[in-house]
Amino acid sequence: MSENTRFFNRSELMALAVLALLLVVVLPLSLDVFRLNLVAKYLTYAFVAIGLVLCWGYGGILSLGQGVFFGLGGYCMAMFLKLEASSVANTKIQSTPGIPDFMDWNQLTQLPFFWKPFHSLTFTIVAIFAVPAIFAFIVGAAMFKRRVGGVYFAIITQAIAAILTILIVGQQGYTGGINGITDLRTLKGWDIRTDQAKFILYFVEVAFLLAGVAVALFIRHSKLGRILVAMREKEDRVRFSGYSVANFKIFAFCIAAVFAAVGGALFTLEVGFMSPSFVGIVPSIEMVIYTAVGGRLSVFGAIYGTLIVNFAKTSFSESFPELWLFGLGALFIAVVLAFPNGLAGLWRDYVQPRLDAVLLRRPGAAKWASRQVSESVPDGAAAE
Amino acid sequence: MVIGDVQKDFLLAVEGLTVSFDGFKAVNDLSFYVDENEIRVIIGPNGAGKTTVLDLICGKTEATSGSIKFRGQELTHMTPNQIVLAGVGRKFQTPSIYDDLTVFENLEISYPRGRTVFGALTFKRDAAVRDRVEAVAETIFLKDRLHTSAELLSHGQKQWLEIGMLLIQEPALLMLDEPVAGMSVSERVKTAELLHGIIKNHSVLVIEHDMKFVEDIAHKVIVLHQGRILSEGKMEKVKNDPKVIEVYLGH
């Protein structure tokens, strides 16, 4: 029981070690820079998936608009990089040198006021966390204080994703429009386009991801994590036990937003551009599918789910581009119908018991493995 | 249990309470008073407005007019969580517990500390929490099931667990909606014993259909019919009231 109050229990520590080994050692040694950069791109979605595990898996709040926060984080980063790339020297052929190229094409002659603070890297980093958190807070407060939830909330988040996409595309003088913000070059003078930079950025991202996993597990094992689960099951009971349910929902939604935004900012750095195609309804739903396939109750499951679905997407869409979306849809339906806890649930129900059985047979490992069995079943179902 | 209240006397004073759903008055000009350490039972036919009265007191439903004073504090304009903090706890009709959590975790969530977002994030399961959870678990006959997943409990045990979740909150007034519904005979006896133990330092407002159980526990009974009080007083008096026999007990 005391295991529950610790940051991680032993099986989670093992899972964290395996994940770290895979991302830090195995993948960099076995993949070339191009493939590794693909993994880096996929992992940016894993941040969104971790946020969804907290918000949707534990808290029961389904957001179909996480692309909004991914985009907000990504655009904050892109604005900084774009300003650095648009120095007077780089843009002297424009009619107004010193502003981003797409502004010049749209007859803007001055940098809009909201772009100006993005000259500062410190401000940008703060904004990557603060902008999505504040936006999620406003949306969350407006919805949850009025007790809007469930499918209505999901539809509203989807509408917000659509609105933001339309806004970005429509205001192309300020946002780069449908093309997004492209041609990003350096971060504080360090060229992010080289292979070496991509290699380093991959490791930076993995460090962020492992830290994110630690934060998510900390939240899961705090009393707040248990309240999220309780809220998902019996919202009224939590409310009439003296909690402001709305505040806890707002918190879960804001945390998920910040996770998504960090992923978005790293995406911009890794891939070198940001566009509205990562903001809208379709990418937002895809992010939910990654989480569902991996297992919405498992932080690790969500990460593996993201990687697997994206690898499948890359290989399938190379050979059958038209069929991919149908495949993805079918996958989602199959997951929901056949194994609602995703790959993590399959692992827990089928693989882990066998693994434990093998470990149990080994002398010396018996004691350790029996601990594993009792811990691997969540919430002490087998503790009796 | 005397708290510095000027006009003291009553723990709960409900006066002229009315709630109207699209013109239908589910509760109509209802007034009653509950003393400290009293067990008050509300009975009445289906649709009499019993559960609605509890909904109004705990803030689940907003009153159209009237007042609910708890220790001199007006509850009608408070949010549900403020009402809980004021000292009112409520058990729902169907056992409302968290199936995916253990008995321990269910009780712990109701422990009155760390109820804000950041309080919950930094909440530590210390000795005080553990002792209190174990003590309450003992009261509700679930001490040996602390680490069982709540979904594996029997129906009666789930009811007890929810009562335990209220006890750990340390409310001055406990409101129970049909606490023995669906319980076996032996479970009923144990529940009555449990409630007798509880009233030593709580007031309890109970809704119940089981007449034998009501007779066993009630100090005073209110019979509700169509949102109004039909009869009120000791069980013997109410039982022999011709109006009550006609609308309710006669069936």
Chai-1 contact restraints between the chains, C-beta under 6 A:
chainA,res_idxA,chainB,res_idxB,connection_type,confidence,min_distance_angstrom,max_distance_angstrom,comment,restraint_id
A,M1,B,H147,contact,1.0,0.0,6.0,A-B,restraint_1
A,T5,B,R125,contact,1.0,0.0,6.0,A-B,restraint_2
A,S222,B,L121,contact,1.0,0.0,6.0,A-B,restraint_3
A,K223,B,G114,contact,1.0,0.0,6.0,A-B,restraint_4
A,K223,B,A120,contact,1.0,0.0,6.0,A-B,restraint_5
A,K223,B,F123,contact,1.0,0.0,6.0,A-B,restraint_6
A,L224,B,A120,contact,1.0,0.0,6.0,A-B,restraint_7
A,L224,B,L121,contact,1.0,0.0,6.0,A-B,restraint_8
A,R226,B,E105,contact,1.0,0.0,6.0,A-B,restraint_9
A,I227,B,A120,contact,1.0,0.0,6.0,A-B,restraint_10
A,V229,B,D100,contact,1.0,0.0,6.0,A-B,restraint_11
A,A230,B,Y98,contact,1.0,0.0,6.0,A-B,restraint_12
A,A230,B,I109,contact,1.0,0.0,6.0,A-B,restraint_13
A,E233,B,Y98,contact,1.0,0.0,6.0,A-B,restraint_14
A,E233,B,D99,contact,1.0,0.0,6.0,A-B,restraint_15
A,K234,B,S96,contact,1.0,0.0,6.0,A-B,restraint_16
A,K234,B,Y98,contact,1.0,0.0,6.0,A-B,restraint_17
A,R237,B,S96,contact,1.0,0.0,6.0,A-B,restraint_18
A,R239,B,P80,contact,1.0,0.0,6.0,A-B,restraint_19
A,F240,B,C58,contact,1.0,0.0,6.0,A-B,restraint_20
A,F240,B,P80,contact,1.0,0.0,6.0,A-B,restraint_21
A,F240,B,R90,contact,1.0,0.0,6.0,A-B,restraint_22
A,S241,B,S110,contact,1.0,0.0,6.0,A-B,restraint_23
A,G242,B,N81,contact,1.0,0.0,6.0,A-B,restraint_24
A,G242,B,V84,contact,1.0,0.0,6.0,A-B,restraint_25
A,G242,B,L85,contact,1.0,0.0,6.0,A-B,restraint_26
A,G242,B,R115,contact,1.0,0.0,6.0,A-B,restraint_27
A,Y243,B,N81,contact,1.0,0.0,6.0,A-B,restraint_28
A,Y243,B,R115,contact,1.0,0.0,6.0,A-B,restraint_29
A,S244,B,N81,contact,1.0,0.0,6.0,A-B,restraint_30
A,N247,B,V117,contact,1.0,0.0,6.0,A-B,restraint_31
A,F251,B,V117,contact,1.0,0.0,6.0,A-B,restraint_32
A,D379,B,D100,contact,1.0,0.0,6.0,A-B,restraint_33
A,D379,B,L101,contact,1.0,0.0,6.0,A-B,restraint_34
A,D379,B,T102,contact,1.0,0.0,6.0,A-B,restraint_35
A,D379,B,S149,contact,1.0,0.0,6.0,A-B,restraint_36
A,G380,B,T102,contact,1.0,0.0,6.0,A-B,restraint_37
A,G380,B,H147,contact,1.0,0.0,6.0,A-B,restraint_38
A,G380,B,S149,contact,1.0,0.0,6.0,A-B,restraint_39
A,A381,B,S149,contact,1.0,0.0,6.0,A-B,restraint_40
A,A383,B,H147,contact,1.0,0.0,6.0,A-B,restraint_41
A,E384,B,T148,contact,1.0,0.0,6.0,A-B,restraint_42
